[in-house]
Amino acid sequence: MNTFKVLQFNMQFGQSWDDAYPDHASVSLDLTIGEILRHKADIVFLQEVELAQPGGLQTDPPPNFTRLRAALEGYDGFFSYPKADPRELPFGIGLAIFSKTPLRDTMRRDLPSPPVEFEFHGEKRTPTDRLLIGATTTLDGRELKLFNAHLLAFFMLKSSSEEHIGQRELVIDALRASKGPTLLAGDFNVSNLESLVRQFDAAGYRAVQTKEITWRRRPYVLDHIFYSRHLRPVRHEVRPTPASDHHILLAEFAFTDVI
């Protein structure tokens, strides 16, 4: 294996895209699974794997992840819900990592959200916490650390992650503790990319791309794959898909000789 392929996808719990009625589009996990399988990625990062249930109920085992794990034969998988919270709104939650090589040393870290008030269906609400998960695998005899994050969309709350930097700082802390080849993927929910890219670059991580839009609802680049200096991106592609309101981000990497 001279290179390996990475797939980043906010799958929106399997809800497909409908231009006319996006909030009422049908759910088809078969479409999601087909999209993931056809790219034959070595590593898959997924966000919004499950649909949040009323009252913050978290179904165990998680139904979508269970189906994904059965369908992705030959992959090892790790999943985690965010911290259970009765304030959870009916959107996608939960992160997963799949790898064709075994995963070990899995971890999860809650990313607390600040008490920024917003209105939802006429009620004042505050956001629930977000999540970072991680695992380690070995490719071509090289250890590779994997992180997956889903941050709060402050722009939806008429606020900014530049004003509330706690979640991003916790992610940076995890990256700085990783000394070898490392990937961080996820939905960072940042509309203004400059500060995000600058912050992660200062920690030694670069984004594979910052130009092509990855979200259908607004012209934003929300989805990213960041890589450490031990990796070299060979190619990348944003692949539009009807399987979500997010597009798929693909990247191919090679290990460098940097120690």
Solvent accessible surface area in square Angstrom, and as a share of the most:
residue,aa,sasa,rsa
1,M,114,0.51
2,N,143,0.73
3,T,43,0.25
4,F,4,0.02
5,K,64,0.27
6,V,0,0.00
7,L,0,0.00
8,Q,0,0.00
9,F,0,0.00
10,N,0,0.00
11,M,0,0.00
12,Q,13,0.06
13,F,21,0.09
14,G,1,0.01
15,Q,19,0.09
16,S,15,0.10
17,W,46,0.16
18,D,54,0.28
19,D,122,0.63
20,A,73,0.57
21,Y,144,0.55
22,P,33,0.21
23,D,92,0.48
24,H,151,0.67
25,A,11,0.08
26,S,80,0.52
27,V,89,0.51
28,S,38,0.25
29,L,11,0.05
30,D,97,0.50
31,L,64,0.32
32,T,0,0.00
33,I,17,0.09
34,G,35,0.34
35,E,13,0.06
36,I,1,0.01
37,L,73,0.36
38,R,128,0.47
39,H,10,0.05
40,K,151,0.64
41,A,0,0.00
42,D,21,0.11
43,I,0,0.00
44,V,0,0.00
45,F,0,0.00
46,L,0,0.00
47,Q,0,0.00
48,E,23,0.10
49,V,0,0.00
50,E,5,0.02
51,L,72,0.36
52,A,4,0.03
53,Q,63,0.28
54,P,120,0.75
55,G,55,0.53
56,G,8,0.08
57,L,120,0.60
58,Q,46,0.21
59,T,59,0.34
60,D,125,0.65
61,P,85,0.53
62,P,17,0.11
63,P,68,0.43
64,N,26,0.13
65,F,8,0.03
66,T,51,0.30
67,R,115,0.42
68,L,0,0.00
69,R,120,0.44
70,A,77,0.60
71,A,33,0.25
72,L,1,0.01
73,E,148,0.67
74,G,69,0.66
75,Y,30,0.11
76,D,55,0.29
77,G,18,0.17
78,F,41,0.17
79,F,27,0.11
80,S,11,0.07
81,Y,33,0.12
82,P,13,0.08
83,K,105,0.45
84,A,65,0.50
85,D,16,0.09
86,P,104,0.66
87,R,91,0.33
88,E,28,0.13
89,L,29,0.14
90,P,79,0.50
91,F,111,0.46
92,G,7,0.07
93,I,16,0.08
94,G,4,0.04
95,L,2,0.01
96,A,0,0.00
97,I,0,0.00
98,F,0,0.00
99,S,0,0.00
100,K,93,0.39
101,T,32,0.19
102,P,102,0.64
103,L,23,0.11
104,R,96,0.35
105,D,98,0.51
106,T,64,0.37
107,M,51,0.23
108,R,100,0.37
109,R,87,0.32
110,D,44,0.23
111,L,0,0.00
112,P,77,0.48
113,S,19,0.12
114,P,30,0.19
115,P,115,0.73
116,V,25,0.14
117,E,110,0.49
118,F,32,0.13
119,E,116,0.52
120,F,41,0.17
121,H,160,0.71
122,G,62,0.60
123,E,101,0.45
124,K,141,0.60
125,R,56,0.20
126,T,38,0.22
127,P,10,0.06
128,T,15,0.09
129,D,19,0.10
130,R,55,0.20
131,L,4,0.02
132,L,0,0.00
133,I,0,0.00
134,G,0,0.00
135,A,0,0.00
136,T,6,0.04
137,T,0,0.00
138,T,54,0.31
139,L,5,0.02
140,D,85,0.44
141,G,71,0.68
142,R,78,0.28
143,E,104,0.47
144,L,0,0.00
145,K,43,0.18
146,L,0,0.00
147,F,6,0.03
148,N,0,0.00
149,A,0,0.00
150,H,12,0.05
151,L,4,0.02
152,L,11,0.06
153,A,14,0.11
154,F,6,0.02
155,F,33,0.14
156,M,98,0.44
157,L,24,0.12
158,K,195,0.83
159,S,24,0.15
160,S,34,0.22
161,S,13,0.08
162,E,83,0.37
163,E,127,0.57
164,H,56,0.25
165,I,73,0.37
166,G,40,0.38
167,Q,5,0.02
168,R,7,0.03
169,E,78,0.35
170,L,55,0.27
171,V,1,0.00
172,I,6,0.03
173,D,76,0.39
174,A,7,0.05
175,L,1,0.01
176,R,131,0.48
177,A,76,0.59
178,S,22,0.14
179,K,157,0.66
180,G,27,0.26
181,P,16,0.10
182,T,0,0.00
183,L,0,0.00
184,L,0,0.00
185,A,0,0.00
186,G,0,0.00
187,D,2,0.01
188,F,1,0.00
189,N,14,0.07
190,V,9,0.05
191,S,43,0.28
192,N,77,0.40
193,L,27,0.13
194,E,125,0.56
195,S,12,0.08
196,L,0,0.00
197,V,43,0.25
198,R,153,0.56
199,Q,46,0.20
200,F,0,0.00
201,D,70,0.36
202,A,80,0.62
203,A,16,0.13
204,G,42,0.41
205,Y,9,0.03
206,R,153,0.56
207,A,20,0.16
208,V,16,0.09
209,Q,13,0.06
210,T,41,0.24
211,K,176,0.74
212,E,84,0.38
213,I,77,0.39
214,T,0,0.00
215,W,22,0.08
216,R,80,0.29
217,R,86,0.32
218,R,97,0.36
219,P,103,0.65
220,Y,52,0.20
221,V,13,0.07
222,L,1,0.00
223,D,0,0.00
224,H,1,0.00
225,I,0,0.00
226,F,0,0.00
227,Y,27,0.10
228,S,4,0.03
229,R,146,0.53
230,H,6,0.03
231,L,5,0.03
232,R,128,0.47
233,P,46,0.29
234,V,52,0.30
235,R,142,0.52
236,H,82,0.37
237,E,70,0.31
238,V,13,0.08
239,R,70,0.26
240,P,84,0.53
241,T,0,0.00
242,P,72,0.45
243,A,0,0.00
244,S,0,0.00
245,D,9,0.04
246,H,7,0.03
247,H,22,0.10
248,I,0,0.00
249,L,0,0.00
250,L,12,0.06
251,A,2,0.02
252,E,31,0.14
253,F,0,0.00
254,A,7,0.06
255,F,40,0.17
256,T,29,0.17
257,D,140,0.73
258,V,59,0.34
259,I,181,0.92
